[in-house]
């Protein structure tokens, strides 16, 4: 039985799964669109379980076409610097804050200024942005 690879991309508005053979020929492509939450202006959030349910649905569909024993590897990518807050049991305690959330927009200049006050935190000031897990 020939081996295949699975790629999973957890994007901002969809999850894509692809199965390829050893020559990188696409064997299957799946895409599941979803919507994230916007509870207030500039807030962009999602329940992390949405991602898990969609990925599991896609993998189940792929495993109906291909034997799980022939998987040579799985690669996962996506969601830039989305922040998920978890409890001691590693369970999400609130919706994840997406990378494109801009609720901290007005705070960023103050945060950068404060970070620049010490040599230890100054490098972080260069990368702090709205939606950043550092802000």
Secondary structure as UniProt FT lines:
FT   STRAND          4..10
FT   STRAND          14..21
FT   TURN            22..23
FT   STRAND          26..33
FT   TURN            41..42
FT   STRAND          45..46
FT   HELIX           48..65
FT   HELIX           68..70
FT   STRAND          71..78
FT   TURN            80..81
FT   TURN            88..89
FT   STRAND          96..97
FT   TURN            99..100
FT   TURN            103..107
FT   HELIX           108..115
FT   TURN            116..117
FT   HELIX           119..125
FT   TURN            126..127
FT   TURN            130..131
FT   TURN            133..134
//
